[in-house]
Amino acid sequence: MNVYDPRAPKKATNVTVNSDLLAQAKALKINLSAVLEKSLAEYVRVLKTEAWLRENGEAISTFNRDVELHGTFGESVSRYRRYHQGMETRPVTIWLMTSRRPDHQSKLVLCQTF
């Protein structure tokens, strides 16, 4: 996941780096721009993730408490299916009009338990 637009134009900038580290990087033919961009993108991603978690922490906690108390929607459907297992079902067809033209309709098939 990119946290920035990789198609954006490059911009020249000055940075201060330890001279010994810079000499070793040059000797190894390391592309400083590429390494800085990759590292900076990762750092920005981490900081944005941390900020999002701080901003949404209360809502996440509330949701998790609600799931602990009441379970998830999928669990309720699963309980319903287990309860109604073995009962006879019949398909019920409902035509949904998606516009005023009769040829623009969708078919929805539901199963009704009897």
N, C-alpha and C positions, 0 to 999 in steps of 0.2 A: 504494500500500500504506500503510495507516494503521499507525502505531506506537503509537497510543493509541486509546481508545474515544471516538469523536466524539459518542456519545450520553450520555457522562458529564455530570453537572451542572457548570455553570460555577461558578467560585469567585473571589470578589473578592480582589485582591492589590495591593500597592503596589510600584511600580518607580521607579527613579531614572533620568531621561533628561536629556540635554543640553537646556537651556532653549531655545536657538535652534532646535534640531532639532524639539522639541515644538511650538514656535510655528509653524514652517513646515508641519508635519504637520496641525495644527489648521486653518491657513489653507487647506490643500488638502482639508480634510474627510476625512482619512484615518482609517479605523476602526482605532485602535491595537490593540484587542483582537484583531481578525481578523489584522492583520499580525503581531503578536507570536505568536499561536497558530500561524500558518502557518510562520513562521521557526523557532520553537521546535521544531515537529514535524520539520522538515527537519534541524535540528541534532541532535535526538535520534536520528533515523534514521541519520544519518552516524556518530554515536558508537557506536550499537548494531552497525552493520555492521562498523566497525573492530574492535570487541570480538569479534564473532563470527569475523572473519578471524584475529585473534590466537589465539583459542581453538582454531580448527580448521585453522590453517595447516599443522601437521605432517601431519595426516591428508590434507589436500588435496595436499601435496607427495608423500606416499607413494603416493596414488592416481595422480597424474600420472606418477610414475616407473614404476609398474606398467603404465600404458597405453603409455608409451614403449617398455618392454621387450616387452610381450606383445600390445599392441593392445587394441582394445575387443571386446566380445562381438559387436557387429554386424559388425566386420571379420572375425572368425573364421567367422561364418555366411556372409558374402559369399564368403570363400575356399572354404568347403565347397560352396556353390552353384555357383561357377565350376568346381570340380573335378568335380562330379557333373552338370554341364550336358549335356544330350543323352541321359542314361540314362533308361530307362523307369521311370515311377513308377506305382504303383497305390494307390488310396485304401484305407485301412484304417479301418473304423468301430469305435469303442469307445463303449459305453454306460456312462455314469457314473451310479450310483445316488446321488441327493442326499438320499434319506430311505428309510425302509422301505417306503413306498407305491410300488407299481409305476408309477403315473402320474407320479411325481416323478423323472424321469431326464433327463439331458442327453446330447446326442449330440456326440461329439468325433471329427472326421475328420482323420486324419493321412495323409501320403503316405509310403509306404515305397519306397525305391529298390531296384531289382533289377538 
